[in-house]
């Protein structure tokens, strides 16, 4: 007679070890049952709600594994460190990790050897000066034929030349900048590493060869001087060359001539010419080219007629028509000629003045 645990017909032939062993592999423990996504309704629930025999159980939410948490923490720490280093060292050029080279500047005043000539008509004054054939404004800042270098393409060379031209136009030909107004249009063309030096030059000017505003741009004292003609005459050259495999260098040499009169003077007042020659050296790495920014590393300025006794670091205070200055340097310096300049102050050559 079969026991209560055996099948009614007894153990089938060939069954290995009885029924208990046969179904042992499919016995579900409590953990498996709790994790099941389907759950059977009770008989009462099926009769009352006419629901299906089973319902879907909501998925169990598992917490993040320890490895994922550790990874998130490490990423947060790395991001925080990078952010801190970028804020802590703003003078570093992006992408290079090297501090930007500061601008070295020289501003040489040129004193006249007599009375500053002038005429009521600025056009006639220009026609009688060495600037008679100069072009007007940005047209005088011409680009050379661009040629690729060993490590820079034609397009990159053109970008460097255009950026240098933009700097020259904004820093020497913009009436707002010339009359002591905004300087942001010039500042944004400098790499981030030089903007701090630029800002300090205007916040705390000093004739130290590093922080003179007139080393960055042409700037008159609006309390004493105004433009009699906004059509500034310009002539000069731009040259591009490869300094090393990662650096392009652009050298600019331009002479700008301004027609000036005393601030608030009548339109019929006499006008005089003021000449500024600037030799600028720009450097560009690939990040500068991508950002349309430059590193200005050398600025050599000759300007006159000026008095050697005046401070030319913060603003230029030209001697106007009829003005005179004391003795200048030992020899006349012509800002139109490609020769050297005295170290501190020179005298303005007679050939550089209009013939009136």
QUIMOKA-V100141 format. One record per backbone hydrogen bond with DSSP energy under -0.5 kcal/mol. CO is the residue of the C=O (numbers start at 1). NH is the residue of the N-H. E is the energy in kcal/mol with one decimal. If there is no record, write none. Layout:
BEGIN
co={CO/CO}
nh={NH/NH}
e={E/E}
END
This chain:
BEGIN
co={3/7/12/15/15/18/19/21/23/24/29/30/31/32/33/37/39/42/43/44/45/45/46/53/55/60/65/66/67/68/69/70/71/72/73/74/75/76/77/78/79/80/81/82/83/84/85/87/89/91/93/93/98/103/104/106/106/107/108/109/109/110/110/111/116/119/120/121/122/123/124/126/128/129/131/135/136/137/138/140/152/153/154/155/156/157/158/159/160/161/162/163/164/165/166/167/168/169/169/171/173/174/175/176/177/178/183/183/184/186/187/189/191/191/192/192/194/195/196/197/198/199/200/206/206/209/211/211/212/212/213/213/217/219/220/221/221/224/226/229/230/232/233/234/235/237/239/241/241/244/247/247/248/249/250/250/251/252/253/254/254/255/256/257/258/258/259/259/260/261/262/266/271/272/274/275/276/276/277/278/278/279/280/280/281/281/282/283/284/285/286/287/288/288/289/294/294/295/295/297/298/299/299/300/301/302/303/304/305/307/310/311/313/316/316/318/320/323/331/332/333/333/334/337/344/346/347/348/349/350/354}
nh={6/10/15/17/18/22/23/24/26/27/33/34/35/36/36/57/55/46/47/48/49/51/50/41/39/62/69/70/71/72/73/74/75/76/77/78/79/80/81/82/83/84/85/86/87/88/89/90/92/100/96/97/93/105/299/108/301/109/303/111/346/305/306/348/322/271/122/125/126/127/128/129/355/132/134/234/139/140/141/142/149/157/158/159/160/161/162/163/164/165/166/167/168/169/170/171/172/173/174/218/175/178/179/181/180/220/186/187/188/189/190/294/194/195/195/196/198/199/200/201/202/203/204/208/211/105/206/213/215/216/216/217/219/316/222/224/225/263/261/259/232/137/257/135/255/253/251/243/249/247/243/244/284/241/252/282/239/280/237/256/278/235/276/233/260/274/228/229/272/226/265/269/119/260/258/304/256/278/302/254/280/300/252/282/297/298/250/295/248/289/290/291/292/293/292/191/296/283/297/104/281/106/301/279/108/277/110/275/319/310/312/315/214/221/318/320/323/116/347/334/335/349/337/339/109/111/333/113/352/353/356}
e={-1.5/-2.4/-1.7/-0.8/-0.5/-1.2/-1.7/-0.6/-1.2/-1.2/-1.8/-2.3/-1.6/-0.5/-1.0/-3.7/-2.9/-2.1/-2.2/-2.5/-2.2/-0.6/-1.0/-2.8/-2.8/-0.6/-1.9/-2.2/-2.2/-2.4/-2.2/-2.3/-2.2/-2.3/-2.3/-2.3/-2.4/-2.4/-2.3/-2.3/-2.3/-2.3/-2.5/-1.9/-1.8/-3.0/-1.7/-0.6/-1.4/-1.7/-1.8/-1.6/-1.8/-0.5/-2.2/-0.5/-3.2/-0.6/-2.4/-0.6/-2.3/-0.6/-2.6/-3.8/-3.0/-3.5/-0.6/-1.6/-2.5/-2.3/-1.2/-1.8/-2.0/-1.6/-1.5/-2.7/-1.3/-2.1/-1.6/-1.0/-2.2/-2.1/-2.6/-2.2/-2.0/-2.3/-2.8/-2.3/-2.2/-2.4/-2.7/-2.1/-2.2/-2.8/-2.6/-2.4/-1.6/-1.9/-0.6/-2.8/-0.6/-2.6/-1.9/-2.6/-1.5/-3.2/-1.1/-2.3/-2.4/-1.4/-2.0/-2.9/-1.9/-1.0/-0.6/-0.6/-2.2/-2.7/-2.3/-1.9/-1.2/-2.1/-3.2/-1.8/-0.6/-2.0/-2.2/-0.6/-2.2/-0.6/-1.4/-1.9/-0.5/-3.4/-0.9/-1.8/-2.3/-1.2/-1.9/-0.6/-1.6/-3.5/-2.6/-1.4/-3.1/-2.2/-2.7/-0.7/-3.4/-2.0/-1.7/-1.4/-2.6/-2.5/-0.5/-3.2/-2.0/-2.5/-2.1/-0.5/-2.7/-1.6/-2.8/-1.8/-0.6/-2.4/-2.8/-1.0/-2.4/-2.2/-1.9/-2.2/-1.9/-3.0/-3.0/-2.1/-3.1/-0.5/-2.4/-2.2/-0.6/-2.4/-3.1/-0.5/-2.6/-1.2/-2.0/-1.9/-2.8/-2.2/-2.1/-2.1/-0.8/-2.5/-0.6/-2.1/-0.6/-2.2/-0.7/-1.9/-2.2/-2.6/-0.5/-2.6/-3.3/-3.1/-2.7/-2.9/-2.5/-1.3/-0.8/-0.5/-2.2/-1.5/-0.5/-0.5/-2.9/-2.4/-1.2/-0.5/-0.7/-1.8/-1.5/-2.1/-0.7/-3.2/-4.3/-0.6/-1.5/-1.7/-0.9}
END
